[in-house]
Amino acid sequence: MAQAQGFGRRYLKAFCKGFFVAVPVTVTFLDRVACVARVEGASMQPSLNPGGRQTSDVVLLNHWSIRNYDVQRGDIVSLVVTPSMYLGASF
C-alpha cells in the first residue's frame, strides 16, 4: 500500500512538472511561431474552401513571417477580430 502511494505521488509530481513546462512552451509557440485555423464561408473561394459553406479548410498561420516582415505579393494574410474591437477600444 505504501508503495502505491509513493508511485502515485511520483506520478503526480512528474505530471505537474511536465504540465508546467508544456503549457508555456505551447502557448509561446502558438503565439510567436504558428497556429492552426479553420477557414469557413465563401470569402476565400476558389483558393480555399472550394466546396461551399458545407466544408471548411484548415490552414497553418505563420506568425514568424509577419514578425520578420517577410510578406510578399500573393501571400494570404489573416486578420483576427477580437471582442474589444467591437467595443471601440483603442490600441
Secondary structure, DSSP 8 states (H G I E B T S, - for coil): -HHHHHHHHHHHHHHHHHHHHHHHHHHHHHHHTEEEEEE-SSTTTTTS-TT-TT--EEEEEEHHHHHTT---TT--------HHHHTT---
